[in-house]
Amino acid sequence: MDEELRRKIAEHPCYDKKAQHKYGRIHLAVAPKCNIQCNFCVREFDCVNESRPGVTSKVLSPEEALEKTKLVLKEYPFIKVVAVAGPGDPLANDETFEAFELIRKEFPDITLCMSTNGLMLPEKIPDMLRVGVSTLTVTVNAIDPEIQAQIVDHIVYHGKVYKGVEAAEIQIKNQLDGIKAAVEAGIVLKVNTVLVPGVNDKHVVEIAKKLNELGVYIMNIMPLICQGAFADKEPPTAEERKAAQASCEPYVMQMRHCRQCRADAYGLLAQDMSQMSEERREVIKIQTKEEMEKARETLAKNGKEEKD
């Protein structure tokens, strides 16, 4: 791993737990279309009071995404990661790559990140590399097609609808092939796994073993949000999630500070400014500018002392 990639990991609040209190991210909701239907997924476009994946107050055009990025990075320079995480699947939307192209031209040093279900991953890696994506999250909920078939209702792959085990086999193969290719291309991989009691809770360790083989950097075991077709299920307890993380830790590093962010979140992980009043955002802006000035003064002073 080269020095530039190490810097990006150190400044990515999802990949480095120390970074979560210092650096932020912005999610750009430019990707409304999705090519799979998970049994726990409900995508909402105008939902300002919910904080969960798939929710956004507005879908942006690539041009609007660039303007929002300019504004946010100017006002909140602690944000180091620009990501597309929905509200659908980024790889199923050309707008994802259009937005990244615009942003990379304007901010060549920013970390570009993406979250995907992995169905289109093998064929989209060249586009990801072209626009400069360097960190990637793939949601892998099972590597056993029989288990995956219980989690996903159907997929749409190259214009055809697949269901059941057949759909699961296609998605799992593409996920694993895509992860392998992405790692080999130098992209840093995080895998999200939704913990569904009674379905994949005994299977997550097998996923972790496979991720170890593929060179995945970090794994995030997320608790099920009971909605959609899984509205009547019980979510895992905190103890069950901790047990799953402990069983997987010998094989791949575990992320324990996830906030299950909205598709339009920005700010620190624990401080989603998309959900704040303008007054509160102004306070954060002032604090940030004051902290930056203090940091500059300290650096200047230390530099002078070293020269002396």
C-alpha positions in Angstrom: 0.0 0.0 0.0 1.5 3.3 -1.1 1.8 6.4 1.0 -1.1 8.2 -0.7 -3.5 5.3 -0.1 -2.4 5.2 3.6 -3.2 8.9 3.9 -6.7 8.3 2.4 -7.4 5.5 4.9 -6.2 7.6 7.8 -8.6 10.4 6.7 -11.6 8.1 6.0 -14.0 8.0 9.0 -15.3 4.5 8.1 -11.9 2.9 7.5 -10.1 4.3 10.5 -11.9 4.6 13.8 -9.5 7.3 14.9 -10.5 9.4 11.9 -14.2 9.4 12.8 -13.8 12.3 15.3 -11.5 14.4 13.0 -12.6 13.9 9.4 -16.0 13.8 7.7 -17.6 12.6 4.5 -20.3 13.8 2.2 -22.8 11.4 0.5 -24.1 12.6 -2.8 -27.6 11.2 -3.6 -27.2 11.0 -7.4 -28.1 7.3 -7.8 -31.8 6.6 -7.5 -32.1 3.4 -9.6 -31.3 0.0 -8.1 -30.9 -3.4 -9.8 -31.8 -5.6 -6.8 -34.6 -5.8 -4.2 -33.4 -6.7 -0.8 -36.1 -7.9 1.6 -35.0 -5.3 4.2 -34.7 -2.3 1.9 -37.1 0.6 1.5 -35.7 3.5 -0.5 -37.3 6.9 0.4 -36.5 10.2 -1.4 -38.3 12.7 0.8 -37.8 11.6 4.4 -36.1 14.2 6.5 -36.7 12.6 9.9 -35.1 9.2 9.3 -31.4 8.3 9.5 -30.8 5.0 7.7 -29.4 3.8 4.4 -31.4 4.6 1.3 -33.0 7.8 2.6 -32.5 11.2 1.1 -34.4 14.5 0.9 -33.6 15.1 -2.7 -32.0 13.3 -5.7 -29.2 15.4 -7.2 -28.1 15.8 -10.8 -24.3 15.5 -11.3 -24.1 19.3 -11.7 -26.0 19.8 -8.5 -23.7 17.3 -6.8 -20.7 19.3 -7.8 -22.1 22.6 -6.5 -23.1 21.0 -3.2 -19.6 19.5 -2.9 -18.0 22.9 -3.6 -20.1 24.6 -0.9 -19.6 21.9 1.7 -15.9 21.5 1.3 -15.4 25.3 1.4 -17.4 25.6 4.6 -16.3 22.4 6.3 -12.7 21.6 5.3 -12.6 18.6 7.7 -14.6 16.6 5.1 -12.1 14.5 3.2 -14.3 11.9 1.5 -16.9 12.4 -1.2 -19.0 9.3 -1.7 -22.0 8.0 -3.6 -24.1 5.5 -1.6 -27.5 5.7 -3.1 -30.4 5.9 -2.6 -30.2 3.1 -5.2 -27.1 1.4 -6.4 -24.3 3.7 -7.7 -23.2 1.2 -10.4 -26.7 1.1 -11.8 -26.6 4.9 -12.5 -24.5 6.6 -15.1 -24.9 9.8 -13.0 -22.5 8.4 -10.4 -19.6 8.5 -12.8 -20.7 11.8 -14.3 -20.7 13.3 -10.8 -17.3 11.8 -9.9 -15.7 13.1 -13.1 -16.8 16.6 -12.4 -15.7 16.5 -8.8 -12.3 14.9 -9.6 -11.5 17.8 -12.0 -12.4 20.3 -9.3 -10.8 18.5 -6.3 -8.1 16.1 -7.6 -6.9 15.2 -4.1 -10.2 14.4 -2.5 -11.0 10.7 -1.7 -13.7 9.3 -3.9 -15.7 6.5 -2.4 -18.6 4.3 -3.4 -21.0 1.7 -1.9 -22.6 -1.0 -4.0 -24.4 -4.3 -4.0 -21.7 -5.6 -6.3 -24.0 -7.0 -9.0 -22.3 -4.9 -11.7 -18.9 -4.6 -10.1 -16.7 -6.8 -12.4 -17.7 -4.8 -15.5 -17.7 -1.4 -13.9 -14.2 -1.5 -12.3 -12.6 0.2 -15.4 -15.1 3.1 -15.0 -14.3 3.4 -11.3 -10.6 3.5 -11.9 -11.1 6.1 -14.7 -12.9 8.5 -12.4 -10.5 7.9 -9.5 -12.5 5.8 -6.9 -10.0 4.6 -4.4 -12.2 3.2 -1.5 -15.1 0.9 -2.0 -17.8 -0.7 0.1 -19.6 -3.9 -1.2 -22.6 -5.3 0.7 -22.2 -9.1 1.0 -24.8 -10.7 3.1 -24.1 -14.4 2.2 -21.7 -16.5 0.1 -24.2 -19.4 0.2 -26.8 -19.0 -2.5 -29.5 -20.8 -0.4 -29.0 -18.1 2.3 -28.7 -15.2 -0.1 -32.0 -16.3 -1.7 -33.7 -15.6 1.6 -32.4 -12.1 1.8 -32.9 -10.8 -1.8 -36.3 -11.0 -3.5 -34.9 -10.5 -7.1 -32.2 -9.0 -9.2 -32.3 -7.3 -12.6 -29.2 -8.3 -14.6 -28.7 -7.1 -18.1 -32.4 -6.5 -18.6 -33.6 -9.8 -17.2 -35.2 -10.5 -13.9 -33.8 -13.4 -11.8 -35.2 -14.8 -8.6 -34.4 -17.3 -5.9 -31.2 -19.3 -5.9 -30.4 -18.5 -9.5 -30.4 -14.7 -8.7 -28.3 -15.4 -5.6 -25.7 -17.4 -7.6 -25.3 -14.6 -10.1 -24.9 -11.9 -7.5 -22.5 -13.8 -5.2 -20.3 -14.7 -8.2 -20.2 -11.1 -9.3 -19.6 -9.8 -5.8 -16.6 -12.1 -5.2 -15.1 -11.7 -8.7 -15.5 -7.9 -8.4 -14.0 -7.7 -5.0 -11.0 -9.7 -6.1 -10.5 -7.5 -9.2 -10.9 -4.3 -7.2 -8.4 -5.3 -4.6 -5.9 -6.3 -7.3 -6.5 -2.9 -8.9 -5.4 -1.1 -5.7 -8.9 -0.1 -4.4 -9.3 -0.4 -0.6 -12.3 -2.6 0.2 -14.8 -2.5 3.0 -17.6 -5.1 3.1 -21.0 -4.4 4.8 -22.9 -7.4 6.1 -26.4 -7.0 7.4 -26.9 -9.3 10.3 -30.3 -11.1 10.0 -31.1 -13.3 12.9 -32.2 -16.8 11.9 -31.0 -16.3 8.3 -27.3 -15.4 8.1 -26.2 -14.9 11.8 -24.4 -18.3 11.9 -23.0 -17.8 8.4 -21.2 -14.5 8.8 -17.9 -16.1 9.9 -17.8 -18.0 6.6 -18.2 -14.6 4.8 -15.3 -13.3 6.9 -13.1 -16.2 5.9 -13.7 -15.5 2.2 -13.0 -11.8 2.7 -9.7 -12.7 4.2 -8.8 -14.7 1.1 -9.8 -11.8 -1.1 -7.8 -9.2 0.8 -10.6 -7.1 2.1 -9.4 -4.4 4.5 -12.3 -4.1 6.9 -15.8 -5.6 7.6 -18.8 -3.9 8.9 -21.5 -6.1 10.5 -24.7 -4.0 10.5 -27.8 -4.7 12.5 -31.0 -5.5 10.5 -33.4 -2.6 10.3 -36.8 -4.4 10.2 -38.7 -2.9 7.3 -40.0 -4.0 3.9 -40.6 -7.7 3.6 -38.6 -8.1 6.8 -40.8 -5.8 8.8 -41.9 -8.6 11.1 -38.5 -9.9 11.9 -36.6 -9.2 15.1 -33.3 -7.2 14.9 -30.2 -8.6 16.4 -29.4 -7.6 20.0 -26.3 -5.7 20.7 -24.8 -8.9 22.3 -25.6 -10.9 19.1 -23.9 -8.3 17.0 -20.8 -8.2 19.2 -20.6 -12.0 19.1 -20.8 -12.0 15.3 -18.0 -9.4 15.2 -15.9 -11.4 17.6 -16.2 -14.5 15.5 -15.2 -12.7 12.4 -12.3 -10.6 13.9 -9.7 -13.3 13.5 -10.2 -13.1 9.7 -10.8 -9.5 8.9 -10.7 -6.2 10.9 -14.1 -5.2 12.3 -15.7 -1.7 12.0 -17.6 -1.0 15.2 -18.5 2.7 14.8 -20.9 2.6 11.9 -23.9 4.9 12.0 -25.8 3.5 9.0 -25.8 6.8 7.2 -28.4 8.4 5.0 -27.8 8.6 1.2 -27.4 12.4 1.7 -25.4 12.5 4.9 -22.5 14.9 5.5 -20.2 15.8 8.3 -18.7 13.6 11.0 -20.2 10.1 11.3 -21.8 11.0 14.6 -22.8 14.5 13.5 -24.9 14.3 10.3 -25.4 17.9 9.3 -28.0 16.9 6.7 -30.3 16.5 9.8 -29.3 19.8 11.5 -30.8 23.3 11.6 -28.9 26.0 9.7 -28.1 27.6 13.1 -26.4 24.4 14.3 -24.4 24.1 11.1 -23.2 27.6 11.6 -21.9 26.8 15.1 -20.0 23.8 13.7 -18.6 26.0 10.9 -17.3 28.6 13.5 -15.8 25.9 15.7 -14.1 24.4 12.7 -12.6 27.6 11.5 -11.4 28.5 15.0 -9.8 25.0 15.3 -8.1 25.4 11.9 -6.6 28.7 12.9 -5.3 27.3 16.1 -3.8 24.4 14.3 -2.1 26.7 11.8 -0.7 28.8 14.6 0.6 25.7 16.3 2.2 24.4 13.2 3.8 27.8 12.4 5.1 28.1 15.9 6.5 24.5 15.9 8.1 25.1 12.5 9.8 28.3 13.7 11.0 26.6 16.9 12.5 23.7 14.9 14.4 26.1 12.7 15.7 28.0 15.7 
